[in-house]
Amino acid sequence: MASQPRLRSMNEALPEELADALIALSQGDLSYRLKRTMDRSEADTRAFFFNAIADELERIVNEARKREGRLIEMSEQLSEALIRVAEGDFTAQVARDGKGDAIDVLVFLVNNTIAEIGALVQDREKRLEREQRILNQVIEERTSLFEESIENFRLLFEASPVALVISRWSDGKIVDINKKAGEIFGSKRDGKSYWYRDFWVNDGDRARLLDALANEGQLEDFEAQLRRQNGEAFWCSISAQLVHFAGERHVLVGARDISEQKALEARLLEMATTDPLTGALNRRKIFEVVNENIDRARRYARPFSIAMLDLDHFKAVNDSYGHGFGDIVLRSVVEEVRRNLRATDFLGRYGGEEVLLVFPETGLEDALHVAERIRGAIAECQFRAGDACVNMSLSGGVAALLEDEPLDDLLKRADNALYLAKAGGRNRIVVG
């Protein structure tokens, strides 16, 4: 019985020290450890187990940070490779680290896809080169044969595998089209009058082509959008040459439908500039947008603001429902954010569950209004997947660009404001 007061005194002192240690860990101080006396007392035993847990927690966090750093590095390498592909360099490859995990498999798949696309584009370019050679041959042969025999030219013109159109230079009236052109443009030889200008989507493109013909007499690989007879627009690669027909100048145009190539280029550009999970701009692209708009704001003395938004307690969603459900929630949140933005605003994934909003031509008050509208919309949503249903909230920091302020300082002010919003109870927007 005499030892009870001493034990009670230890129990009263140790929980307070242990509470301080747990608070330090919860605040991110993973290096915090309890001092040991090595006397194997109850206090020393508790310190031993706490330190062991802290060591393991620090190890887990450090490994997670390493994985995150590796993921960011691989993402940047993949983005650089896809940008090179979008620019036409199909030799781009990302070095694999051979770890055999999901990231390494993704790199393997992307490398294979780039190689396959490169082979496809190379094959298409070869076909286009063959068609171009045929077109050049047709045009060359047409010039010489036309003087000798109009009938021979008619046969050659009609049999060409390239879409050919002849129009008068003076007024742009279509004189004739071959079978291939009729298929591409959906036009019929029905006796109606057609005019060169009717097939152009952009009059500026038509004017530039005519100017080039007036100056050079010929033009090759001029890309522009043309219009089919039903009004549908499509991309064409155009070669044109001035020719004389029946004593009058005409324009002989050869056209190739390159809509598939343009769609592929657009898709590659999208892959290189958007986040694959959420569809928002990726980190590289959103920073390009920020820098461009800061330059414009400074050049013309215009307002410019940004906002950093971060989901509250998102880790708990992943822990409770799994990362698959977390991805669904993140995509749904980004969609809701996008719906509440203005047409002139930009949305990019900054990292994890954090997004960066860019507000060109926008002062602090208007940017805060948009951010608050988004915060309220998210708070009212329920996010579902299967039987799981969660409510989410987000916190944010808004900052307006100051005169001669570096980008890093602007981002830091928005990030500090976000931190204050989190510390102040979450589900709120704070001005930085």
Secondary structure, 3 states (H helix, E strand, C coil): CCCHHHHHHHHHHHHHHHHHHHHHHHCCCCCCCCCCCCCCCHHHHHHHHHHHHHHHHHHHHHHHHHHHHHHHHHHHHHHHHHHHHHCCCCCCCCCCCCCCCHHHHHHHHHHHHHHHHHHHHHHHHHHHHHHHHHHHHHHHHHHHHHHHCHHHHHHHHHHCCCEEEEEECCCCEEEEECHHHHHHHCCCCCCCCCEHHHHECCHHHHHHHHHHHHHHCEEEEEEEEEECCCCCEEEEEEEEEEEEECCEEEEEEEEEECHHHHHHHHHHHHHHHECCCCCCECHHHHHHHHHHHHHHHHHHCCCEEEEEEEECCHHHHHHHHCHHHHHHHHHHHHHHHHHCCCCCCEEEEEECCEEEEEEECCCHHHHHHHHHHHHHHHHHCEEEECCEEEECCEEEEEEECCCCCCHHHHHHHHHHHHHHHHHCCCCCEEEC
